[in-house]
Amino acid sequence: MAYRDLAGFVRKLEDKGLLKRITAEVDPYLEIAGITDRVVKSGGPALLFENVRGYDIPVLTNTFGSNERMLLALERENPDDLGEELVSFLQPGEIPAGFMDKLRALPKLAKLASYVPKTVRGGPCQETVEKDEPSVSGLPILTTWPGDAAPFVTLPLVFTRDPAGGQRNVGMYRMQVFDSRTLGMHWHIHKDGARHLSRAAGKMPVAVAIGADPAVVFAATCPCPPDIDEMLVAGLIRREAVEMTRCVTCDLEVPAHAEIVLEGWVDPEETRTEGPFGDHTGYYSPAGEYPVFHLSCVTRRKKPVYMATVVGRPPMEDAFLGKATERLFLPVMRMLLPEIVDINMPVEGVFHNLVLVSVRKAYPGHARKVIHGLWGMGLMMLAKMIVVVDADVDVQNLSEVAWRVLGNIDARRDLVVADGPVDALDHAASLPHLGARLGVDATRKWASEGYAREWPDAIAMSREVVELVDRKWHGYGF
């Protein structure tokens, strides 16, 4: 059964012994982040800080910071299952043509329709409305690292609508507090929020939800194609439609069961220096010019919880969100590149710096086709390094991958360097947003690829001897 709101998930975590309530007074300036950083790196629980200095709103951190909590959030035994469910609704060429085909498709279409977000009047997120003198000064917004320019909202669900086509987008973009009514909007040029703003003729309405049920939060982090509503994805995860309610001061809808909502607007002609910020790369992202969010209204529950995350040198909480996203979109990648066996984006590569892919190689140059195919697939264009190995290599085993790659490549033959877009947080690129990406073909080389020698077999003991040793193992005295 779907979690109706964040409180429902918190109760589940507490019932499972996966939540720690902290009643000691804590400071939102660095102290909460210092505690969270230590707890997440030691594999600890979600943290609910109930006594935040200067505020009467508790703070929740490390909500998703373990594989167990991620599976509880997604309500699945395996995140791969969710990916297969998503693909079942995205299969190309399945538009029914004849009458009987349409009849067969009805159950699937009806099920999908039940996941479409539905609009309701009001909701818990509007139990309290601050419209005349809206301010974020009553929210325990965290400063997470000593070099941060200010407090930052780190887990915002940012709702916009495409001025051209009307499609909704929900993304997660950090927000620096400039003052009680203006915040930075960290929209990278590759993201949908920035694309929407580029199409706006004037002030564009924006709504920001802080704290929601786990499926809604997770969906906001997913790199969905522009024509797929993240709230539909959340409905698929929940197996139940997300209830949305109209904002008080702007023409947008937000999750009715959110904890806190900031309503406002962004002017495409206005920017302000935002940053630095201790980011998920483990480095401070430098100051830059970004749009400004102007607050027009704050709505919230009577007793909300402020939901935040702390990012930094991995592993942090976002690592578990990222790995779940990887498993969710693996079947989607296979729709376009069916030769892919498995994929691994190691946490140390902060997901866009290193992508390991195993493939069923079928023809000369196949690995290069996969490399370029991935670079052409949405936000995979930002992958700094893509390494392709053969189907029998376990890409989840980093030791095996390193052994295969380091033994299999010839630098002149097997490296592909291509200029193109890079992540906005890539500090190594000589230019912002533009740099070189590396593709590595670490597959076995064939004669048809110009390899004139005999490729050696990997050493492995015979199955008969393995079975013999297994049978006699205890007799050896071990």
C-alpha positions, 0 to 999 in steps of 0.5 A: 500500500502506498505511503500517503505522505512523509509521516507514513514513511517515517512511521515505517522506518521507525517500526523497522528500527531504521530511524533515530530520533535525536532530542538533544539540541542541535544547530542547523549551521553545520552541526546537523550536517556533521552528524549526518555525514558521520552517520551515513558513512557508517551505515547508520539510520535515518535521523529525525532532529526534534530540537533544532536551535531557533526553530520549532520544526524538526529536521529529517536527514539520511532518509534514503541512506541505505539499500534497505531504506531505498527498497522500503521507499520504493516498496519493492524487493528489488529495484530491477523489478521497478525498471521492468514495470516502467518498461512495460508501459514504455514499449515502442510499437505497442499502439494497438491497431486493430479492434482485438489489439485494442481490447488486449491493451485495455487492461494495461491502459486502464492500469496506467490511467490509474497512475495519472496524478489527480487533482484535489481541492486543498490538502494538508500542504495548505493547512497553514498559508502565509501569503501577506508576508511570506518568508523562509526565515521560519524554516530550519534550512541547513548550512552543510559545509564550512565553505558554503555561501549561505544556507541551502535548501538541499532536497527541493522538489521544483515544479515548473510548466513548459511555457511552449507545450504545457508539460509539467516538470519536477526536478531537484535543484539546490536553492541558496537563501539570499534573504527571507524572500529570495533564493537562488535557483541552481538550474544547469543549462542541461536540465528541464527547468532551465529549458522551461525558463528559456522559453518564458516570455516573462516571469515564470511561475515556480513552486517548490515542495519540501518533504513528500512521500518517498516515491514523489521525492525519488521521482523528482531525482529521476532523469526522465525524458521531457515528455514523461511526467515525474508524477506519473512515474511516482504513481507507478512506483506507488501503484496509486495516483499522486494527489495534486492541489492547485497553488494559492498564488500561482498556476501550478499544482503540487503534491497535496500531502507535501510538508512545506510548499514555497510558491513564487516566480523566476524572471528569465532576465534576472540572475544573481551570484550563487554559491559556492556549495559543498556538492555531491562531487566531494568538492565545492562547486564555484560561485556562478550566475543563476536565476533568482526565485522570488517567494510569493507564498508559503503553505505548510502543514500545521506541524511539518517536518523539514526534509533535507539531505547532506551531499559531499564526498561519497558515499552519501545519501544521494549514492543510494538514490543514484543506484536505485535510479541506475537500476530503474533505467537499465531496462529503458537503456536496453530498449534502445541498446538491447545488447547491454547486459548490465551497467554500473555507475560507481558511487566514487564516480558520482554517477556521471564520471564513470559508467561501466557497461557489459555488452553482447558483442556481435560485430566489429566496432560494436563497443564503440557503437554502444559508447556513442549510443549512450552519449546520445541518450539524454543526460548520459551525454554528460558521462565523462568516461564510458568503459565497455566490457564483454558480456561475461564480465561482472560490472558490479565487481570493480576488481574484476572490471579493473583486471579486465580493462587494464589487461585488455586495452591498447591505448592507441587502439581502444580509447575514444576521445570525443568533445561534447557537453560535460556536467556543469559541476565538472571542475576539470573541464577547461570550459564550463559545460564543454569538454572531452569524454573518454570511451574505453573499448575493453572487449576482446579484440577480433581478427575482423577488428585488425587483431592479428594475434591469438587472444589468450584465454583467462585462467580457470580451474577445470570444473571437475577439479573444483567439484573434487576439491569441494567434496574433499575440502573438510578432509584437508583440515581447513 
